[in-house]
Amino acid sequence: MTVSIFVLHIFLALVASVFSARDKAGIIIINGKISTLDNNNRETEAVAIRSNKILLAGTNQDVLKLKNKATVVIDAKGRRVIPGLFDSHLHVIRGGRFYNSELRWDGVKTLKRALEILKEQAQRTPAGQWVRVVGGWNEYQFEEKRFPTLEEINAATGEVPVFILYLYGKAWLNKADLRKLNIDATTPNPIAGLIEKDSEGNPTGLLVAEPNAFILYSTLAKLPELTAEEKINSTLQYMTELNRLGVTAVMDAGGGFQNFPDDYGITDSLNKMGKITVRLPYYLFAQKKGLELNDYTKWAGMVDIDHHEKNGINEVDYHVQGGGENLVADAADFENFLLPRPELPATMEASLKPVLQLLVKKRWPFRIHATYNESIARDLNVIEQVNKETPLNGLVWFFDHAETISEENMERIKALGGGIAIQHRMAYQGESFIHRYGKQAALSAPPVKRMLEIGLPVGLGTDGTRVASYNPWVSLYWISTGKTVGGVQVMAKENTLDRTTALRLFTNGGYASIKENHNKGKIQPGYYADLVILDRDYFSVPYDEITAVSSLLTIVDGKIVYGKADFQSIAPGPLTVLPEWSPVKYYGGYQYK
Ligand SMILES: [Zn+2]
């Protein structure tokens, strides 16, 4: 054999090995019950991942053919595997800044336990800091089916300042707080808010949104923030908590006191370090009433909205995706069913239209917070006018919430190429809604089944962390049972979804509302590799156990970001919680007792 033929052989063998390695998998999962949500290949036992994409979903035998020495083979031991969850409405960036400072009552089963951990946390809270419980719970989740009393809160916390937020309806302060915040008999009520006073005119400690939640937001904003280092840790801990629940992507909706660009510094730096463990498109929320157009004009000058498209970065990684959920303060209808529906001011259309015109001209996707059909009807009048002048032409846009939307307005959204993102807010306010609007009105609030029948893209999410818990499994429980966290049947059975359809809205369906469902939200070759091995079978556990589902292994963009039990050894190690007194260090996040 001549030298040249020998060299050619070596060369060809080399090329062959490179090519074969190129088709091999980095990660393979075998022996799973894999729900792909791919209608042509619904359930498989194995899946292969190469770099950040799904290579194959099929039998163990076929998939193992893609194995080489470097492949990590994971035995799911018969466990359920699903596409990663995409929460299309969560305040994760703001949530991360405060997560380590907040004691969670999310999921706590008794008021007794809630007050116990409140007391314990008060005892370890250092001077200058506060104990804070910031939404995500309601009184009906407790066996006692009632709120804590101010006496109980003062008894549990004594001289340690405390702030307890109930959805966006009310908050409790103890006596120490009133002194600290200089709230006394002379303190006036803020707009559409109430500082409850006793018979002698002294503040009791109860703050009520009537219905404007500004009294709650603004008081909370007075509490001391964590240090920058602690905020970095807090945001990482919060994302890990979401990964623990199987969340691999979040569409952030901004939120009150979430200012751009200042309050994005933490996530900006984490992104630069490649440490963000969820896909994270985010929307910019207007903060200052009357200055909304100025701010969006400024932001449009600061952000290249289709930067990612131009630079081939896959679409939903950390970046500004558009405007909302609050485009103008005039359009904000507070979802507080303890009180009557607020009528939007007559100035709403005049303040919303120029902002929408700007966003559409700049091809900025937008989302609009709207609970009530009456608000949606007026918003649609403006969107239709803008569309006449500057056609939307397939621009991504959608309403958030839409609990009481009518058939007619669903059709109008469809005609404008829009979508709807719904969340389990009724799981936390169903009882209040029935109390105010009656059982009949609650049966299809929101009318999710009808939205799907009309062919609207619908995403399912949580609206965590304040007006509801961020636990996606509570949302999947609510939409498949029609029940509140208090166990009350609020939605008609006919309006609930089967578990597969529900899961679809929390994965591929959510991506449909932003036109990204062609390569995300399914376990299918060519799709991004976001998937979860569950600790129990979501499809077969009793309905009441759905809220307890969590992840054993979470993969985002082809990388293992979370692992527990058998999979702990192949996952990143836990990060020490900062600061030392953080309630997350002692209780974690979502509670199960
Ligand atoms: Zn909202």
Boltz pocket constraint, residues with backbone or C-beta under 6 A from the ligand:
constraints:
  - pocket:
      binder: B
      contacts: [[A, 325], [A, 369], [A, 370], [A, 400], [A, 401]]
      max_distance: 6.0
